């Protein structure tokens, strides 16, 4: 039976054999926070997850340079562009960045070679609610309606780069506003990896913030896979100093 732990580690090491020959694939997503001034803890989080493929969001030019150097040995295949990153132990091909036509962020696409098969990976950072100024806050009710439409259009744009019939993973910071994007992916046959093994997935937040001194949270970081995969484990890791926790899933390519 699948198992789940929260802020822990995988019950067995997914790397008892080399990444190229291991039967399972581990993939992680982690928004390291654009204002992160000290990446030491974030580096430790990435190492604790011990994933084969790591998708990163809110990567600045300076943090990309640090991560590129820090993980040059552990992740020989690395790609950073315009706020996003992918690091892989497995061979990575055809990596590219695509700017969102509607939002302020974008997407990174790549193919990961696992046991002789090419797996499509899309690292998404969907458009957030804009809450940085008082005028932004004043438009919140309007934004809640608008963002649903923007995010649906962003996902449609990203899916245009996914080749049907080839194993695919869509992961990242979805900046979830409602369930529109989640339902859109589910209607296309994609599986919410964490929800497969967690009976109340939305009870576990991956974004943390305070309102009037009260701690709040929301699940906005996701790993979706198509039916080519089966989730064996999915874990949320404490992501401090980021305001996001990290998420990793161990998947079996069927």
ZICOR-V27870 format. One line per field, one symbol per residue. phi: phi as a letter, one per 20 degrees, with the letter a starting at -180 (. if undefined). psi: psi as a letter, one per 40 degrees, with the letter a starting at -180 (. if undefined). Layout:
phi: ???
psi: ???
This chain:
phi: .fcbcdlcbffcffcfdfgfdffecdcccbeemfefecegffffffffflefcceccleefffffffgffdfefcfdcbcalncbccbfegcclfadcfffcdedrbddaddeclndedfcdedcffefececffgffeggffgfffgfffffffgffffeeefndgbcdcpeelgcmdgfffffffenfdfgfffddfcfffdfddcbdclndfcbbecdccdceffdcfebbcedgdgefedeecccdddee
psi: iiiiihfbiidihefdiiddeidihhiiihhehdeheheddddddddddfidhhhiifhiddddddddddfdddgehihhhfeiihhhdihhifhiihihedaebaihiihhhhfeihhhhhhhgihiihfeidddddeddddddddddddddddddddeehhiehhihhiahefhhaeddddddddeeihhddddehdgdeehiehhihhfehhiiihehihhiieeihhdihhhiheieieiiihiihihh.
